[in-house]
């Protein structure tokens, strides 16, 4: 089995973890995955998910964590500011800390798992 197929299998496992985690009670909603989970994946893709380096399965894993830290910080700050602005400007209420934490955590975890899956799949496609 070549490394290409190994990367495909590991990427598929990470995608299965992404779907399972998105369906859990904390991250999901009554109808399935929450909008925050999908927004996190879309933001991560827009910010270049999967562009981290690595030459083998282990280094791809490490680089998908280390090489994506700055983007994860952006994925934490943007929803934090956006949710506070939305609550104050449109809802005209103070942001609820529990909801704020859930939104930020959902987007960061979704973005992290999206980056890891796309890192393996892009390496399989190379």
FENCORGI-V583749 format. One record per residue. N is the residue number from 1. D_FIRST is the distance of its C-alpha to the first C-alpha in Angstrom with 2 decimals. Layout:
# FENCORGI-V583749
n = {N N}
d_first = {D_FIRST D_FIRST}
This chain:
# FENCORGI-V583749
n = {1 2 3 4 5 6 7 8 9 10 11 12 13 14 15 16 17 18 19 20 21 22 23 24 25 26 27 28 29 30 31 32 33 34 35 36 37 38 39 40 41 42 43 44 45 46 47 48 49 50 51 52 53 54 55 56 57 58 59 60 61 62 63 64 65 66 67 68 69 70 71 72 73 74 75 76 77 78 79 80 81 82 83 84 85 86 87 88 89 90 91 92 93 94 95 96 97 98 99 100 101 102 103 104 105 106 107 108 109 110 111 112 113 114 115 116 117 118 119 120 121 122 123 124 125 126}
d_first = {0.00 3.79 6.70 8.12 6.53 7.23 10.57 11.22 10.96 13.10 15.36 15.91 16.84 19.24 20.69 21.31 23.05 24.96 26.21 27.08 28.92 30.72 32.00 33.42 37.18 37.51 35.50 36.01 39.16 40.80 39.02 35.50 34.21 37.03 37.86 37.33 33.68 33.20 35.36 33.26 30.09 32.05 33.65 30.39 28.94 32.25 32.18 28.84 26.27 22.81 24.35 23.80 21.79 19.08 16.42 13.95 13.60 16.76 18.82 18.12 19.50 22.44 23.21 23.16 25.92 27.85 27.68 28.84 31.83 34.41 33.24 33.29 36.85 37.71 36.16 38.49 41.62 41.60 41.64 44.10 46.53 45.86 46.47 49.61 50.89 50.22 52.01 54.96 55.42 54.63 54.96 57.76 56.73 55.36 51.59 50.72 48.81 46.66 45.63 45.12 42.81 40.82 40.42 39.32 36.88 35.36 34.85 33.43 30.93 29.86 29.56 27.56 24.96 24.92 24.34 21.45 19.71 20.46 19.35 15.74 16.01 17.75 15.21 12.51 15.19 16.05}
